[in-house]
Amino acid sequence: MSDDDMELARRLARFKLGVRRSLGESVNLDFLRTDLDYRTRTLADIEERTEDEELLVSLLLVREMLDRRRDSVVDNGGTKSGRDYRFGARSG
């Protein structure tokens, strides 16, 4: 696991615990990471309802980290890095 992955995991954990503590709700971290619609709706809803400054800062950091991660996946064409076999097995 890379340092970025570890930092994201920590931020997500803090965010989930902050939401539970402040709003008494649970956030599905898998959906938050993988489902853009769920992420957008959930983060916007929590952003509007929270009065906890620390939770709001955590939300902004999580949003930025997840957006940055999504942008890097889109920039890479949505594929994992590896060998490119389009021009034969020995080309890559």
C-alpha positions as CSV (number, residue, x, y, z in Angstrom):
1,M,0.0,0.0,0.0
2,S,1.4,3.4,-1.0
3,D,1.7,6.3,1.3
4,D,-1.1,8.1,-0.6
5,D,-3.3,5.0,-0.1
6,M,-2.5,5.0,3.6
7,E,-3.2,8.7,4.0
8,L,-6.5,8.3,2.2
9,A,-7.5,5.4,4.4
10,R,-6.7,7.4,7.5
11,R,-8.7,10.4,6.2
12,L,-11.7,8.2,5.3
13,A,-11.6,6.6,8.8
14,R,-11.5,9.9,10.6
15,F,-14.3,11.2,8.3
16,K,-16.5,8.2,9.0
17,L,-16.0,8.5,12.7
18,G,-16.6,12.2,12.6
19,V,-19.9,11.8,10.8
20,R,-21.0,9.2,13.2
21,R,-20.1,11.3,16.2
22,S,-21.6,14.6,14.9
23,L,-24.6,13.4,12.9
24,G,-25.2,10.0,14.2
25,E,-25.1,8.5,10.7
26,S,-22.9,5.9,9.0
27,V,-21.1,6.5,5.7
28,N,-20.3,3.6,3.4
29,L,-16.6,4.0,2.6
30,D,-16.6,1.6,-0.3
31,F,-19.4,3.5,-2.1
32,L,-17.7,6.8,-1.2
33,R,-14.5,5.6,-3.0
34,T,-16.1,4.0,-6.0
35,D,-19.6,5.5,-6.6
36,L,-19.3,9.1,-7.8
37,D,-23.1,9.7,-7.5
38,Y,-23.1,8.4,-3.9
39,R,-20.0,10.5,-3.1
40,T,-21.5,13.7,-4.5
41,R,-24.8,13.3,-2.8
42,T,-23.4,12.2,0.5
43,L,-20.7,14.8,0.8
44,A,-23.0,17.6,-0.2
45,D,-25.6,16.5,2.3
46,I,-23.1,16.3,5.2
47,E,-21.6,19.6,4.2
48,E,-24.9,21.3,4.5
49,R,-25.9,19.7,7.8
50,T,-22.7,19.8,9.8
51,E,-21.8,22.5,12.3
52,D,-18.6,20.8,13.3
53,E,-15.6,22.7,11.8
54,E,-13.3,19.7,12.1
55,L,-15.7,17.4,10.3
56,L,-16.1,20.0,7.6
57,V,-12.3,20.3,7.1
58,S,-12.2,16.5,7.0
59,L,-14.9,16.4,4.4
60,L,-13.0,18.9,2.2
61,L,-9.8,16.9,2.5
62,V,-11.6,13.6,1.6
63,R,-13.3,15.2,-1.3
64,E,-10.1,16.6,-2.7
65,M,-8.2,13.3,-2.2
66,L,-10.9,11.3,-3.9
67,D,-11.2,13.8,-6.8
68,R,-7.5,13.8,-7.3
69,R,-7.5,10.0,-7.3
70,R,-10.3,9.9,-9.8
71,D,-8.6,12.5,-12.1
72,S,-5.4,10.4,-12.1
73,V,-7.4,7.3,-13.1
74,V,-9.0,9.2,-15.9
75,D,-5.7,10.6,-17.0
76,N,-4.3,7.1,-17.2
77,G,-7.2,6.0,-19.4
78,G,-8.8,4.1,-16.6
79,T,-6.3,1.2,-16.9
80,K,-3.7,-0.1,-14.6
81,S,-0.1,0.5,-15.6
82,G,1.6,-2.4,-17.1
83,R,2.8,-3.8,-20.4
84,D,1.3,-2.6,-23.7
85,Y,0.8,-5.5,-26.0
86,R,-0.9,-3.7,-28.8
87,F,2.2,-4.1,-31.0
88,G,3.1,-7.6,-30.0
89,A,4.4,-9.3,-26.9
90,R,8.0,-8.0,-27.3
91,S,7.2,-4.4,-27.8
92,G,6.6,-3.3,-24.3
